[in-house]
């Protein structure tokens, strides 16, 4: 087996490992971005614990064959980068959407979030969903509000009864 083939097989294995660990992957077209803009994009992804990588399309297609990410194969044309979300499945979509609002050269092509394929419109809609912590805070706030109102009313009734 040639050395080149061994290196490609090793790289396909590394790409497969990333997809195996990922809760989501968003494919973006970065054509037209200059070095400073790409650096800023990479930094934003890094700050949000998202891995942003550029791979050859052919290697990615081989790596995702038979996986939950196989639906992305049709989107792997031209220069692409992939943002992998390992912790929060929505974060790659949010960071890409936020950056693309400021810089229209970045094109969101598609993605898979929690094993479901979304086109560009779907990924942008996913990005509008609040993160897990915000949803939990809103839920707890909605539970706490009626309870605190009930406690207030009961306190007022107790004070009236004592008087």
Beta strands, then each sheet from edge to edge (+ up, - down):
strand 1: 24-29
strand 2: 50-53
strand 3: 81-85
strand 4: 107-113
strand 5: 116-119
sheet 1: 2+ 3- 1+ 4- 5+
end
